[in-house]
Amino acid sequence: KIKIKMLNHVILQSKRKSSRFFCTAGKLSRTALYNWHVANGGKIVPFAGYELPVQYKAGLMKEHIHCRQRSALFDVSHMGQLKIHGKDRHEFIERITVVDMQALKSGEASLSLITNETGGIKDDTMITRNEDHIFMVVNAACKDKDIEHMNKVLKDEFSKKDVSLEILDDKALLAVQGPLSHVVLEKLFECSIKEQLFMNSVIRKIPKLNAKVIASRCGYTGEDGFELSISNDKAEALADLLMSVKDDKGETYVAPSGLGARDSLRLEAGLCLYGHEMDETVSPVEAILQWTISKRRKDEGGFIGFDSYCEKRKKGATTQKRCGYVYKDKGAVARENAEIYDGDNKIVGRVTSGGFGPTVAKNLGMCYVNNKHAKVDSELQVKVRDKMYPIVITKMPFVTPGYYRG
């Protein structure tokens, strides 16, 4: 009973605070699934220039838990999908990002960073190596500036080389996330997908739709799952098909989920969100994202901002680090830019993302704090509406990842 009361309180709290997802400017766009969202009870809000569902009738909490236990469907079609062609495509992608193309086999993907001249992060991106092209996915809020940046580099540095960009505006992107997602997709593909590991991409056939998809085993929830790139005109049929698959008890595996659950899931997984944990003023060193840069790239460089990045790698060059934290007790949830204090009541950091973690049943979040206080188990305080709440710096992720590695 106590647990149910607590969850009900959090649901109400999430409704009051859900405006943190609503950010846009100018005319709003719609994905190919807009009408599907409305028909299925999605609560539509403006986000990153699009009209997208923040949640469905079940609510954020149930959507979150369903993803952790079974499978959830997210519309991420607002993100930018591109193909990079030409014999000099590897040289180009290693110029604009920190990815190591030599370390990837055909069909393998890597999370990478687009860097600026000062070593800051312009965007994070998923890059997949294919036999005759590179497949790239970028964030919705950044895709226009990313494409402008790429075109400028092409013009300034690659005008005499064989590289071209193809913007895939005719493609939708559906994320199917959760530990039972593979069961659903094996039924759709009508074949085993056991051999396809995390961060691998395969073109799959869906016989019932007479369609092909780019099926990438990845996602941003901390669970096993897939991102499916498909033609816009097949997106609704694919969503319906995913929702139609049932288990032996006649229960559906997949539930539609919105922006709210996607945010709480990625937060529990300790995954950065652009504009919160990453921006053009933050380096991979501070963001604890140096794992995205291989030894070869660290040694050879070649990416934009490499010299600045090398300077920031030096001891004492940066003063803050990205960390995770949990509340020691119950309290009001800290949101972005909430101030963090030490025992002497001095400001030592700020929250970048905060919320309630339904899986761990605690208030938690990510923050930047000065190096002195960035050690695990450091005890600090976060200020919310003029009241201090004790927090503890904690290892991330906050939940055990469910990525399928074979």
N, C-alpha and C positions, 0 to 999 in steps of 0.2 A: 504493500500500500504506500509506503513511504517513497519507493522508487517511482511509482505511477504519479504521485503528486509532484515529484521533482520534475519529471518529464513534461507534465502538463504545464508547469511553470515555464520551462524552457521554450516550449512551443509558443506560448503567449509572448514571451520575451523576444523570440526570433521574429514574430510578426511585427512587433513594435520597432525592431531594429532593422528590418529587411530593406529599408531605404538605402542602406549602404551599397546595395547592388545596383541602384538606379542611377546611372550616369550616362549622359549622351549630349549631343549638340547637333542641331540641324535636323534635317529630314531623316526619319527612321527607315531602315531597310527591313525586309522580311526574308527569312530562309524559305526553302521549298517546303518545309514542314509547318509553316505558320498555321494554316487552316487545320492541320492535324492536331496541333497543340490545343487550339480553341475547341475543337470537337471532343477532345479527350479531357477537358476540364482544366487546362493549364491557365494559371494566373499570369497574364502577359504584362511584362514591364520593359521599359527601355534599358538596354545594356549595350555598351560599346557600339552605338549607332544602329542597333537592331531591336526588333520587338521579339522577346524571348520569354519562355516560361520561368518564373522564379520558383514555382512549385505547382503541384497538382492537388487534387482533392485530398489525397492521403496526408499531405503535409510534409514539411521538411524532415522531421524526425523519422517518420516511417520510411520515407524515401531513402534516407541515409542508412538506416538499419537494414532495409531490404537489399541494398547494394552490398553491404558487408556479408549478408547471409546467402543471397541468391543471385540476382542479376538486375541491373538497372540500365535504362536507355536514356541517353543524353543527346540532345541535338547540339552539335558543335560546328554546324555548317557556316556559322559566322566567321570562323577562322579562315585564313588565307591559304589556299592550296596552289602550289606552283610546280612546274617541271622546268629543269634547267638542261638545255641541250648543247651539243657541240663538243668537239674533241678537247677543248680547253676548259671544260666545265669544272673539272676537279681543281684546277689552278684557281679558277674564279671563286668557287665556294670556300676554298681554304684562305682566300684573301679577305672575304667578308665575314667569315665565321672562324671559330677555333677548332672546327671539326678536323679529324684526321682521316682523310679518305683512304689512305693506304692501310689503315687498320680495319676497314670495313670490307666484307665480302659482299657480293651481289645479293640483294635482299635484306641485308642487315641495316638497322637504323641506329641513330645516335641522337641523344639530346645535345644541343649545342647552343652557342651564344653568338649573336651578332654584336660586334664590338665597335666602339667609336674611337676617335683619335686620342682621347684621354684615357683609354682603357676601361671606360664605362660600358654598360650593357644597353644596347639599343633595343634588343628583344631576345627572347629565348625561342628556339626553333627545333623542330624535329626534322632530321635529314636522313633520307634513305638512299642508299646506293643501288642503282639498277644497271643492267648491262649497257643500255644506251641512253640513260638520262639519270638525273637526280630528282627525287621527289622531296618536296619541302613543304612543311606546314608552319605557318607563323600566326601570331596572336591577332585577333580581330581588331583590337584597338590600335595595333601597330602596323597593320598590313599596308596601309597607304604610304606611310613614311618608309617602311621597309622596301617597298617596290621602288619608290623614288630614289632611295639610297642605292639600291642595286643598279638601277638604270644609270645613275651618276657614275658609279664605279665602272660600269661597262663602257660608258662614253669616255671617261678620263683615262682609264688604264687598259681597257680590253678592246678598243675600237678596231684593232688590226688582228684580233684573235677570233677564234670560232666558238662563240658562246651566245646563246639566246635564251630569253625567258618566255615561258608560256603560262599565262594566268588561267587557272581552271575555274572560271566563274560558273561553269555549267555543272559543277559537281557539288553534291551535298556530302556532309561528313557526320556519321552517326557513331557515337561511342557506346559500346555495350560492355558494361563493367560489373564484375562480381565473380565469386568463385564458381558459379554454375553457368557462366556465359559460354564456356566451351561446349557444354551439352547442347545448348540452343543452336549454336552455330554449326555444330556437326550435323544436326538435323537439317539445317538450311543448305549446307554445302553438300550434304549426302555423302560425306567421306570423313575419315579420321583426320584430326588436326593435331594429333599428339606430337608429331615431329616438328611442328612450328613452335619455336621457343620465343620467350620474351624478347622484344625489340627486333623481331623479324617480320618481314612483309612478304605476302604471297598474293598473286592475282587468283581469286577464287570464282567459281561459277555458282550461281544460285539457280538451279534448274527450274524451280517453280515461278521464277520471275523472268526466265530467259535473259539473265543479266550477269555481268561480271562486276566484281568489286575489288578494290585494293584493300586487302585485309591485313592490317598491321597489328601485331600483338603487343599492345602498349596501352597507355591511358594515364589519367591523372588523379586516380583515386587511391592508389596503393594496393589495388586488387588486380587479379588476373583479368584480362579483358582485351577487347579489340576496338580499333577505330576503322570504320568501313567507309571508304570513299566510293560513291555511286552517283550516276547521273541524276540530276534534279528530278527528272520525270519519273524516276523509279523510287524516289525517297519515301513517299507515303506508303507505297506497296511494301517496301522493305520494313518500315516501322510496324505496319499491320502484321506482317509475317512473323517478325520477332515476338510480338505480343501474343501471337496465337499458339505458340508452342507450350504444351502442358506436360506435367509429370504424370506418374501412374495414378495419382489421386485426383487428377483432373484440375490441378492448380497451375496457373501460369508461372513460368519462371521469371519473366521480365516485367518490370513495372516502370512506367514513365517517370522521369525525375528531372528536376529543374536546377537552376543556377544556385539556389540555396544549398541543396544537398551536395552539389559538385564542389562548392566552396568549403563546406565543413569536412568533406571527405579528403580533399587535397590538404587541408590544414592538419588533420590527424596524421596524414602521411608525410608531413614535413616538407611539402613541395612548394616551391616559390611561386608567387603570383606576380606577373609583371605589373609595375606601378605601385606595388607594395614592398616586396622584398628586393625587387630589382628595378633599377632605372638607369638613366645615362650618367648619374653621378656615382653609382656604386660599382666597384670592381669585382671580378670573380673571386678575388682574395677575401674581401670583406663578406661577400655573400656565401662563402664556403662552397664555391662552385668550381674550384680548381680541378676537381675530378673530371670535369668535362674537357680538360686540356691534356692531351697525351704528352708523354716525355718528349717525343719527337717534335711536337708543336712548341713545347716549352723551350727546347733547345734551338730549333731552327727558326721559329717565329713565322713571319710572313703575313700574319693577319693584322688588320688595321688596329692601331693602338698597342702593338707589341712592346715597343720601348717603354711606354707608360706602365704597361702591365708588369714588366720586369722590375721597374722601380718600386712598384707597390708590393712586390714579392719580398723585397728586402726587409730584414728584421726591423721593426719599429716604424716602418713606413706607413702603416695603417693603424688607426686608433680604435676601431670598433669591429665587431664580428656579429654575424647573424646567429641567433641562438633560439632554442625552444624554451618554453617555460610552462609550468602548471601552477595553479593556485594551491595553496596549502589547505584552504578551507573554502566554503561556499562564499559567494559574493557577486556583486554586479560585474558583468562581463566587460573586460577592457577592449576597446576598439582601436582602430588605427590612430596613431599619434598620441595615445595615452602615455604620459610620462612615467619613467621608471626611476626609482630612488634607491640609494644605498642606506645603510644604517645610520649615517650622519645626516640624513635628509637632503642629500645632494643628488641632483639629476645625473644619472649615469647612462640613460638610454631612452628608447621610445618603442612602443609597440608598432609593428607593421601589419599584423593580422591577428585578430583575436576572436574567440568564440567559445561555445560549449562543445566538447567532444562527446557525442552520444555513445561512442563505443567504449570510451574509458570513463564516462560519467564524471568528467571534470572540466572546469574552465581551463583553457590552454591557449597558446598562441605562439607567434614568432615575434622576435624583436631584434633590434640592434642595441648592444650595450658595449661600453668601453672594454678594452682587452682585460683589464684587471678583474672585472666582474663577470667575464664570459665563461668562466670555468663551471663545469657541471657541479651541481649541488650548491652553488652560490645562492644565498638567500637575500632577496631584494623585496621591494614593494612597488606596486603599481597604483597610480592615482586615478580613481574613477569618480567623477562628480564630487571632488573635494574630500573623498575618503580613501584611505590607504588600505590595500589588500596585500598580504604576504604572498610572494611567489618564489618558486625555486627554479633555477636554470636546470634544464633537463635535456638528456640526449634525444635526438630525433632519429627516426620517426616515432610518433607516440603509439603507433600500432605496428604489429608485425606485418611486413609486406607479404602479399600473396602472389607475387609475380611468378609466372610459370617458367622454370628454367630446366625442366625435364626430369 
